[in-house]
Amino acid sequence: MPKEVTSADLYIKICGLQTAATVAACVDSGVAAVGFVFAPGSPRTLTVERAIRLAGEVPETVESVGVFRNQPIDDVLAISNRVSLTTIQLHGGESLTDIRRLHREGFQTLKAFSAVAYNALSPQEKLGWAAERVLLDAVEPGAGVTFDAATLKSGALPTFWLLAGGLKSSNVSALLTSLFPRGVDVSSGVESSRGVKDPQLIRDFIHAARGAVPHGAH
């Protein structure tokens, strides 16, 4: 049986933030991380200049995560250093070698896989990722589409993995209590329209997620 995660331990990341008001809603609600998207083609993609301003509103106790997809690692590092990010999330075909380079450069990391892609890894490949922080998502990230989460029960999962893909306040509780992830990552599920985050939806999601797990004595 997976180790039970308490509400104090639960890692909640809100991704795709673009305004000071939504950053404040996340920080005030006690999230573990906020995400800024630099991958091209997303309705949530930020300029570096705006990201610098928003990251300046994030306290040291909260991870500032930059989300990149199939971009040159040198460019990823240049942007991350300019914005003063703490964490880099790679959402494409990047390798474990890339992740280890980012660690050497002083960044925490998250590596995203679609659930289909992760399940297709060989046992040896899964072992290589076992010590890393992994995010399991739908095939099209940020589209608000769920995947068959039941398939995750059939394979070995990393110690630290986050559930993403189609999450919202109405379904996060059931998924947390059935799959036992270390935490959750949401983007479209806290939006009033595509790419537009809503502070109240953010607060509602966080409340629902924390209510799904026991309160630890921390």
Buried (B, 14 or more C-beta within 10 A) or exposed (E): EEEEBBBEBBBBBBBBBBEEEBBBBBBEBBBBBBBBBBBEEBBBBBEBEBBBEBBEBBEEEBBBBBBBBEBEBEEBBEBBEEBEBBBBBBBEEBEEEBBEBBEEEEBBBBBBBBBBEBBEBEEEEBEEBBEBBBBBBBEEBBBBEBBEBEEBEEEEBBEBBBBBBBBBBEBBBEBBEEBBBBBBBBBBBBBEEEBBBBBEBBBBBBEBBBEBBEEEEE
